[in-house]
Each structure stands twice: as C-alpha cells, then as structure tokens.
C-alpha cells in the first residue's frame, strides 16, 4: 500500500487547504506553503522517486522560493513599515 506522502493528490489537497487558510488569515504567510505543496504534488505526479525526507526537503525549498518570489512581486503593503527620516524636535 502506498504511503500518503507518495500520493500526488494529497499534496494538492494540502496546497488547497493552506490556500484557504491564507484567505482566512491574510498576511502572505501560508501562500508560500500552499504553492510549495502544489508544486510538490506536481513533482510527485510527474513521477519523482522520493521518500518522505526528500519530499519534505523539496516542499521546504519550494515553499521558501515561492514565498520569496511572491513577496518580491507584491512587495510590502503601503503603510506596513513606518520609517522616520527626521526627528520632530529638530529645527527645520
């Protein structure tokens, strides 16, 4: 009997579940994990021969890369970080 981690649709379902969690809890936190899980599912579908440790490593790397790409494309939200460039006590 195949293990659940070697089933491609399980990874896709995990990606969808993480995507739904991202919609409920916004903040671009779970979106990288969702894309990483979906890409891992596609790799398993293609037929990559890997056990659980390698699949988890692939999932982690793909999640990090996708999170960095999405963060780079979307950037920081307007008003997310306030940078003070002058002190209010300084003379103009």
C-alpha positions as CSV (number, residue, x, y, z in Angstrom):
1,X,0.0,0.0,0.0
2,X,1.3,3.4,-0.9
3,X,2.0,6.0,1.8
4,X,0.0,9.2,1.8
5,X,3.1,11.4,1.0
6,X,3.7,9.5,-2.2
7,X,0.2,10.3,-3.5
8,X,0.1,13.4,-5.7
9,X,-3.4,14.5,-4.8
10,X,-2.6,14.6,-1.1
11,X,-0.1,17.3,-1.8
12,X,-2.6,19.2,-3.9
13,X,-5.2,19.0,-1.2
14,X,-2.7,20.2,1.3
15,X,-1.9,23.2,-1.0
16,X,-5.6,24.0,-1.4
17,X,-6.1,23.8,2.4
18,X,-3.2,26.1,3.0
19,X,-4.6,28.5,0.4
20,X,-7.9,28.5,2.2
21,X,-6.1,29.2,5.4
22,X,-4.3,32.1,3.7
23,X,-7.7,33.6,2.7
24,X,-9.0,33.3,6.3
25,X,-5.8,34.6,7.9
26,X,-4.3,37.1,5.4
27,X,-0.7,38.2,5.6
28,X,1.2,36.3,2.9
29,X,2.2,33.7,5.4
30,X,0.6,30.5,4.2
31,X,0.7,31.3,0.5
32,X,4.3,30.2,0.1
33,X,3.4,26.9,1.8
34,X,0.4,26.5,-0.4
35,X,2.4,27.0,-3.6
36,X,5.2,24.7,-2.3
37,X,2.7,21.9,-1.6
38,X,1.0,22.3,-5.0
39,X,4.4,22.2,-6.8
40,X,5.5,19.2,-4.7
41,X,2.2,17.5,-5.8
42,X,3.0,18.2,-9.4
43,X,6.5,16.7,-9.0
44,X,5.0,13.6,-7.4
45,X,2.5,13.4,-10.3
46,X,5.4,13.6,-12.8
47,X,7.0,10.6,-11.0
48,X,9.8,11.9,-8.9
49,X,11.0,8.9,-6.9
50,X,11.4,10.2,-3.4
51,X,10.7,9.2,0.1
52,X,9.3,11.3,2.9
53,X,12.6,13.1,3.9
54,X,13.3,14.1,0.4
55,X,9.8,15.2,-0.3
56,X,9.7,17.3,2.8
57,X,13.0,18.9,1.8
58,X,11.6,19.6,-1.7
59,X,8.5,21.0,-0.1
60,X,10.5,23.3,2.2
61,X,12.7,24.6,-0.6
62,X,9.8,25.2,-3.0
63,X,7.8,26.9,-0.2
64,X,10.7,29.2,0.6
65,X,11.4,30.1,-3.0
66,X,7.7,30.7,-3.8
67,X,7.3,32.9,-0.7
68,X,10.3,35.0,-1.7
69,X,9.1,35.4,-5.3
70,X,5.6,36.3,-4.1
71,X,7.0,38.7,-1.6
72,X,9.2,40.3,-4.2
73,X,6.4,40.6,-6.7
74,X,3.8,42.0,-4.2
75,X,6.3,43.9,-2.0
76,X,5.4,45.3,1.3
77,X,2.0,46.8,1.7
78,X,1.6,50.6,1.8
79,X,2.0,51.8,5.3
80,X,3.3,48.5,6.6
81,X,6.5,49.9,7.9
82,X,6.9,53.5,9.0
83,X,10.4,54.9,8.5
84,X,11.2,58.1,10.3
85,X,13.7,60.2,8.4
86,X,13.7,63.2,10.7
87,X,13.1,64.0,14.3
88,X,10.2,66.3,15.2
89,X,12.4,68.1,17.7
90,X,15.0,69.1,15.0
91,X,14.9,72.6,13.7
92,X,13.6,72.8,10.1
